[in-house]
């Protein structure tokens, strides 16, 4: 009869210690990671810190509760030797069936060590694009513009494109009618881009003003001449910057009477034409 009260006390102590280790461990991990990560870009630094802290906290939690569970079994008089041996045999058996999970864990480890992307980045993983909401050793969680959440195992994609590493590029094609003076149009585009980069709040976001790329147009399309423009912004600011640039450019084109062409179609009737 004395066994059960003493066992319950030991189990309670084990659970309390496990909770305390988790809490103290989380604070220690957060402090250590934030001291260890140093970078020029504070925003990027914070994103990497949050990613690493989340992964280390998850690993600590699993390890602590696994050890605590084994200690509770031992307290209850369960011989954990055969349990560990059985777990080893089961692990070998599961290893053959869990090879994809092992692949995911290894891929996730390299993603984190190489700092390929972090929580808060915008990435495309084999064509699936969105903001990174979570990164673990097993999977990456993305949320796209429609609000859909994608859970992607780390070992399933071949190409990871990070749209927000160090800087983002703002680029687009500007189409004007064939009758327009291209030198005048390109000078106006450069003027709009340079002026925007000197005004708040855009000057805090723009690293290189949006300007015409190269000495001439990018291509001749069916309805107009297309001019490529390029600029660089801080990560995640390229879309807002382009929206404001389009607004300003439309106002400037209207003021100068520059035509933005619409698709046109010529219809040639066959047979006898009656008015």
C-alpha beads as a LAMMPS data file, in Angstrom:
LAMMPS data file: protein, C-alpha beads

275 atoms
274 bonds

1 atom types
1 bond types

-500.0 500.0 xlo xhi
-500.0 500.0 ylo yhi
-500.0 500.0 zlo zhi

Masses

1 110.0

Atoms # bond

1 1 1 0.000 0.000 0.000
2 1 1 2.916 2.346 0.641
3 1 1 4.059 1.857 -2.938
4 1 1 1.313 3.881 -4.560
5 1 1 1.659 7.111 -2.523
6 1 1 5.427 7.106 -2.925
7 1 1 5.107 6.312 -6.644
8 1 1 2.601 9.111 -7.137
9 1 1 4.906 11.553 -5.352
10 1 1 7.828 10.496 -7.560
11 1 1 5.701 10.816 -10.705
12 1 1 4.544 14.267 -9.606
13 1 1 8.167 15.298 -9.013
14 1 1 9.165 13.958 -12.452
15 1 1 6.362 15.920 -14.148
16 1 1 7.202 19.118 -12.254
17 1 1 10.911 18.784 -13.089
18 1 1 10.054 18.130 -16.758
19 1 1 7.900 21.267 -16.895
20 1 1 10.626 23.340 -15.206
21 1 1 13.322 22.016 -17.549
22 1 1 11.131 22.905 -20.525
23 1 1 10.522 26.435 -19.296
24 1 1 14.117 27.105 -18.258
25 1 1 15.365 25.428 -21.429
26 1 1 13.188 27.638 -23.627
27 1 1 14.561 30.779 -21.995
28 1 1 18.126 29.484 -22.248
29 1 1 17.678 28.556 -25.926
30 1 1 16.131 31.929 -26.777
31 1 1 18.928 33.839 -25.043
32 1 1 21.692 31.713 -26.549
33 1 1 20.325 31.889 -30.101
34 1 1 19.768 35.654 -29.957
35 1 1 23.337 36.179 -28.727
36 1 1 24.784 33.832 -31.343
37 1 1 22.948 35.205 -34.388
38 1 1 24.522 38.400 -35.631
39 1 1 23.673 40.068 -38.893
40 1 1 23.529 43.391 -40.690
41 1 1 19.788 43.207 -41.396
42 1 1 17.931 43.161 -38.069
43 1 1 14.659 42.021 -39.669
44 1 1 16.340 39.019 -41.310
45 1 1 18.195 38.320 -38.081
46 1 1 14.941 38.156 -36.082
47 1 1 13.353 35.786 -38.615
48 1 1 16.273 33.379 -38.408
49 1 1 16.296 33.575 -34.613
50 1 1 12.588 32.709 -34.431
51 1 1 13.050 29.755 -36.779
52 1 1 15.958 28.279 -34.821
53 1 1 14.300 28.894 -31.447
54 1 1 11.165 27.073 -32.581
55 1 1 13.112 24.046 -33.790
56 1 1 15.349 23.790 -30.704
57 1 1 12.354 24.203 -28.397
58 1 1 10.519 21.415 -30.197
59 1 1 13.525 19.092 -29.966
60 1 1 13.961 19.877 -26.263
61 1 1 10.296 19.209 -25.573
62 1 1 10.385 15.796 -27.254
63 1 1 13.609 14.772 -25.466
64 1 1 12.446 15.903 -22.010
65 1 1 9.063 14.196 -22.176
66 1 1 10.538 11.024 -23.636
67 1 1 13.026 10.775 -20.751
68 1 1 10.263 11.664 -18.296
69 1 1 8.013 8.931 -19.697
70 1 1 10.768 6.329 -19.301
71 1 1 11.372 7.472 -15.714
72 1 1 7.658 7.190 -14.940
73 1 1 7.612 3.638 -16.293
74 1 1 10.596 2.784 -14.110
75 1 1 8.843 4.317 -11.095
76 1 1 5.804 2.141 -11.730
77 1 1 8.009 -0.928 -11.650
78 1 1 8.085 -1.524 -15.384
79 1 1 11.401 -2.976 -16.536
80 1 1 12.459 -0.496 -19.196
81 1 1 15.326 -2.702 -20.448
82 1 1 13.068 -4.866 -22.620
83 1 1 11.143 -1.728 -23.606
84 1 1 14.327 -0.097 -24.874
85 1 1 15.386 -3.293 -26.634
86 1 1 11.962 -3.609 -28.230
87 1 1 12.066 0.024 -29.223
88 1 1 15.434 -0.573 -30.892
89 1 1 14.098 -3.514 -32.888
90 1 1 10.966 -1.559 -33.742
91 1 1 13.122 1.366 -34.795
92 1 1 15.063 -0.809 -37.235
93 1 1 11.834 -2.161 -38.663
94 1 1 10.292 1.272 -38.935
95 1 1 13.491 2.627 -40.462
96 1 1 12.797 0.799 -43.702
97 1 1 9.269 2.155 -43.825
98 1 1 10.204 5.604 -42.552
99 1 1 12.949 6.325 -45.073
100 1 1 10.948 9.233 -46.489
101 1 1 10.609 10.749 -43.033
102 1 1 14.364 10.380 -42.499
103 1 1 14.908 12.081 -45.854
104 1 1 12.636 14.933 -44.745
105 1 1 14.537 15.344 -41.466
106 1 1 17.923 15.438 -43.210
107 1 1 16.669 17.938 -45.772
108 1 1 15.217 20.080 -42.984
109 1 1 18.531 20.003 -41.141
110 1 1 20.388 21.359 -44.184
111 1 1 17.696 23.995 -44.788
112 1 1 18.271 25.322 -41.275
113 1 1 22.074 25.012 -41.219
114 1 1 22.432 26.684 -44.617
115 1 1 19.874 29.361 -43.731
116 1 1 18.021 28.824 -47.004
117 1 1 14.876 30.494 -45.675
118 1 1 13.290 31.464 -42.366
119 1 1 9.925 32.139 -40.795
120 1 1 8.572 35.322 -42.380
121 1 1 10.305 34.886 -45.750
122 1 1 8.399 34.555 -49.022
123 1 1 9.530 31.482 -50.958
124 1 1 8.592 29.260 -53.891
125 1 1 9.098 25.533 -53.335
126 1 1 8.850 23.782 -56.699
127 1 1 6.268 26.307 -57.853
128 1 1 4.260 26.481 -54.614
129 1 1 4.702 30.028 -53.330
130 1 1 3.772 31.752 -50.089
131 1 1 4.931 33.206 -46.811
132 1 1 6.820 30.849 -44.498
133 1 1 4.739 30.386 -41.338
134 1 1 6.734 27.537 -39.806
135 1 1 9.882 25.517 -40.464
136 1 1 10.564 22.235 -38.677
137 1 1 12.983 19.426 -39.375
138 1 1 10.172 17.513 -41.119
139 1 1 8.174 20.101 -43.042
140 1 1 7.750 23.693 -44.162
141 1 1 4.403 25.449 -43.775
142 1 1 3.496 28.097 -46.384
143 1 1 0.452 30.362 -46.650
144 1 1 -0.318 31.640 -50.156
145 1 1 -2.138 34.809 -51.240
146 1 1 -5.498 33.001 -51.167
147 1 1 -4.926 32.170 -47.499
148 1 1 -4.421 28.469 -48.202
149 1 1 -1.894 26.742 -45.935
150 1 1 0.500 24.273 -47.605
151 1 1 2.300 21.639 -45.499
152 1 1 5.297 20.575 -47.593
153 1 1 7.669 17.796 -46.442
154 1 1 11.229 19.091 -46.674
155 1 1 12.463 16.172 -48.756
156 1 1 9.858 16.461 -51.507
157 1 1 10.941 19.625 -53.319
158 1 1 14.002 20.084 -55.498
159 1 1 14.182 23.872 -55.817
160 1 1 13.678 26.462 -53.074
161 1 1 13.538 30.053 -54.342
162 1 1 13.709 32.716 -51.632
163 1 1 12.191 36.004 -52.804
164 1 1 13.296 37.954 -49.718
165 1 1 16.982 37.202 -49.122
166 1 1 18.995 40.393 -48.418
167 1 1 16.915 42.413 -50.908
168 1 1 13.953 42.031 -53.244
169 1 1 13.773 43.061 -56.880
170 1 1 10.946 45.219 -58.179
171 1 1 10.539 44.692 -61.918
172 1 1 7.829 44.993 -64.537
173 1 1 7.260 45.745 -68.212
174 1 1 5.824 49.121 -69.213
175 1 1 3.941 49.086 -72.522
176 1 1 3.495 52.215 -74.672
177 1 1 2.052 52.800 -78.113
178 1 1 4.308 52.528 -81.178
179 1 1 3.748 56.191 -82.004
180 1 1 5.381 57.418 -78.792
181 1 1 8.869 58.927 -78.565
182 1 1 10.826 56.203 -76.752
183 1 1 13.568 58.524 -75.516
184 1 1 10.961 60.786 -73.941
185 1 1 9.116 57.799 -72.397
186 1 1 12.262 56.257 -70.911
187 1 1 13.397 59.597 -69.487
188 1 1 9.979 60.064 -67.880
189 1 1 10.059 56.546 -66.380
190 1 1 13.504 57.207 -64.874
191 1 1 12.308 60.558 -63.528
192 1 1 9.296 58.962 -61.815
193 1 1 11.455 56.203 -60.291
194 1 1 14.117 58.612 -59.043
195 1 1 11.542 60.993 -57.561
196 1 1 9.770 58.199 -55.729
197 1 1 13.049 57.045 -54.150
198 1 1 13.532 60.492 -52.613
199 1 1 10.149 60.704 -50.891
200 1 1 8.940 59.204 -47.615
201 1 1 8.082 56.516 -46.821
202 1 1 9.433 54.981 -50.025
203 1 1 12.999 56.170 -49.534
204 1 1 13.211 53.914 -46.457
205 1 1 12.230 50.892 -48.558
206 1 1 13.988 51.489 -51.887
207 1 1 17.621 50.414 -52.171
208 1 1 17.965 51.198 -55.901
209 1 1 15.426 53.399 -57.703
210 1 1 13.238 51.817 -60.369
211 1 1 14.855 52.664 -63.709
212 1 1 14.765 51.507 -67.311
213 1 1 16.849 48.346 -67.758
214 1 1 19.299 48.807 -70.596
215 1 1 19.485 51.385 -73.377
216 1 1 16.243 50.496 -75.154
217 1 1 12.940 48.612 -75.164
218 1 1 12.661 45.019 -74.010
219 1 1 10.532 43.776 -76.907
220 1 1 7.932 44.637 -79.518
221 1 1 4.545 43.170 -78.679
222 1 1 1.386 42.957 -80.788
223 1 1 -0.081 46.186 -79.437
224 1 1 2.875 48.229 -78.224
225 1 1 6.524 48.617 -77.252
226 1 1 7.470 47.039 -73.923
227 1 1 10.124 48.625 -71.727
228 1 1 11.659 46.653 -68.838
229 1 1 12.155 48.526 -65.552
230 1 1 14.148 47.287 -62.541
231 1 1 14.747 48.383 -58.980
232 1 1 15.748 46.921 -55.618
233 1 1 13.920 47.201 -52.304
234 1 1 14.133 45.845 -48.807
235 1 1 12.709 42.328 -48.462
236 1 1 8.911 42.089 -48.852
237 1 1 8.612 45.727 -49.992
238 1 1 8.778 45.122 -53.748
239 1 1 5.035 44.644 -54.234
240 1 1 3.955 47.818 -52.435
241 1 1 6.713 49.736 -54.198
242 1 1 5.555 48.542 -57.630
243 1 1 1.932 49.420 -56.875
244 1 1 2.889 52.991 -55.969
245 1 1 5.215 53.207 -58.991
246 1 1 2.393 52.142 -61.329
247 1 1 0.097 54.765 -59.844
248 1 1 2.673 57.540 -60.268
249 1 1 3.602 56.407 -63.765
250 1 1 -0.048 56.416 -64.895
251 1 1 -0.442 59.968 -63.596
252 1 1 2.770 61.051 -65.385
253 1 1 1.719 59.368 -68.664
254 1 1 -1.694 61.041 -68.551
255 1 1 -0.096 64.423 -67.912
256 1 1 2.280 64.029 -70.894
257 1 1 -0.338 62.473 -73.160
258 1 1 1.545 59.167 -73.493
259 1 1 -0.715 56.366 -74.627
260 1 1 -0.811 52.986 -72.887
261 1 1 -1.949 50.676 -75.686
262 1 1 -4.827 48.219 -75.596
263 1 1 -4.891 44.956 -77.565
264 1 1 -6.268 45.623 -81.046
265 1 1 -7.597 43.278 -83.709
266 1 1 -8.064 43.861 -87.406
267 1 1 -11.004 41.960 -88.937
268 1 1 -10.918 41.186 -92.674
269 1 1 -14.286 39.944 -93.943
270 1 1 -14.394 37.171 -96.524
271 1 1 -16.867 37.116 -99.378
272 1 1 -19.179 39.922 -100.420
273 1 1 -19.235 42.862 -97.988
274 1 1 -22.501 44.733 -97.594
275 1 1 -22.720 48.108 -95.918

Bonds

1 1 1 2
2 1 2 3
3 1 3 4
4 1 4 5
5 1 5 6
6 1 6 7
7 1 7 8
8 1 8 9
9 1 9 10
10 1 10 11
11 1 11 12
12 1 12 13
13 1 13 14
14 1 14 15
15 1 15 16
16 1 16 17
17 1 17 18
18 1 18 19
19 1 19 20
20 1 20 21
21 1 21 22
22 1 22 23
23 1 23 24
24 1 24 25
25 1 25 26
26 1 26 27
27 1 27 28
28 1 28 29
29 1 29 30
30 1 30 31
31 1 31 32
32 1 32 33
33 1 33 34
34 1 34 35
35 1 35 36
36 1 36 37
37 1 37 38
38 1 38 39
39 1 39 40
40 1 40 41
41 1 41 42
42 1 42 43
43 1 43 44
44 1 44 45
45 1 45 46
46 1 46 47
47 1 47 48
48 1 48 49
49 1 49 50
50 1 50 51
51 1 51 52
52 1 52 53
53 1 53 54
54 1 54 55
55 1 55 56
56 1 56 57
57 1 57 58
58 1 58 59
59 1 59 60
60 1 60 61
61 1 61 62
62 1 62 63
63 1 63 64
64 1 64 65
65 1 65 66
66 1 66 67
67 1 67 68
68 1 68 69
69 1 69 70
70 1 70 71
71 1 71 72
72 1 72 73
73 1 73 74
74 1 74 75
75 1 75 76
76 1 76 77
77 1 77 78
78 1 78 79
79 1 79 80
80 1 80 81
81 1 81 82
82 1 82 83
83 1 83 84
84 1 84 85
85 1 85 86
86 1 86 87
87 1 87 88
88 1 88 89
89 1 89 90
90 1 90 91
91 1 91 92
92 1 92 93
93 1 93 94
94 1 94 95
95 1 95 96
96 1 96 97
97 1 97 98
98 1 98 99
99 1 99 100
100 1 100 101
101 1 101 102
102 1 102 103
103 1 103 104
104 1 104 105
105 1 105 106
106 1 106 107
107 1 107 108
108 1 108 109
109 1 109 110
110 1 110 111
111 1 111 112
112 1 112 113
113 1 113 114
114 1 114 115
115 1 115 116
116 1 116 117
117 1 117 118
118 1 118 119
119 1 119 120
120 1 120 121
121 1 121 122
122 1 122 123
123 1 123 124
124 1 124 125
125 1 125 126
126 1 126 127
127 1 127 128
128 1 128 129
129 1 129 130
130 1 130 131
131 1 131 132
132 1 132 133
133 1 133 134
134 1 134 135
135 1 135 136
136 1 136 137
137 1 137 138
138 1 138 139
139 1 139 140
140 1 140 141
141 1 141 142
142 1 142 143
143 1 143 144
144 1 144 145
145 1 145 146
146 1 146 147
147 1 147 148
148 1 148 149
149 1 149 150
150 1 150 151
151 1 151 152
152 1 152 153
153 1 153 154
154 1 154 155
155 1 155 156
156 1 156 157
157 1 157 158
158 1 158 159
159 1 159 160
160 1 160 161
161 1 161 162
162 1 162 163
163 1 163 164
164 1 164 165
165 1 165 166
166 1 166 167
167 1 167 168
168 1 168 169
169 1 169 170
170 1 170 171
171 1 171 172
172 1 172 173
173 1 173 174
174 1 174 175
175 1 175 176
176 1 176 177
177 1 177 178
178 1 178 179
179 1 179 180
180 1 180 181
181 1 181 182
182 1 182 183
183 1 183 184
184 1 184 185
185 1 185 186
186 1 186 187
187 1 187 188
188 1 188 189
189 1 189 190
190 1 190 191
191 1 191 192
192 1 192 193
193 1 193 194
194 1 194 195
195 1 195 196
196 1 196 197
197 1 197 198
198 1 198 199
199 1 199 200
200 1 200 201
201 1 201 202
202 1 202 203
203 1 203 204
204 1 204 205
205 1 205 206
206 1 206 207
207 1 207 208
208 1 208 209
209 1 209 210
210 1 210 211
211 1 211 212
212 1 212 213
213 1 213 214
214 1 214 215
215 1 215 216
216 1 216 217
217 1 217 218
218 1 218 219
219 1 219 220
220 1 220 221
221 1 221 222
222 1 222 223
223 1 223 224
224 1 224 225
225 1 225 226
226 1 226 227
227 1 227 228
228 1 228 229
229 1 229 230
230 1 230 231
231 1 231 232
232 1 232 233
233 1 233 234
234 1 234 235
235 1 235 236
236 1 236 237
237 1 237 238
238 1 238 239
239 1 239 240
240 1 240 241
241 1 241 242
242 1 242 243
243 1 243 244
244 1 244 245
245 1 245 246
246 1 246 247
247 1 247 248
248 1 248 249
249 1 249 250
250 1 250 251
251 1 251 252
252 1 252 253
253 1 253 254
254 1 254 255
255 1 255 256
256 1 256 257
257 1 257 258
258 1 258 259
259 1 259 260
260 1 260 261
261 1 261 262
262 1 262 263
263 1 263 264
264 1 264 265
265 1 265 266
266 1 266 267
267 1 267 268
268 1 268 269
269 1 269 270
270 1 270 271
271 1 271 272
272 1 272 273
273 1 273 274
274 1 274 275
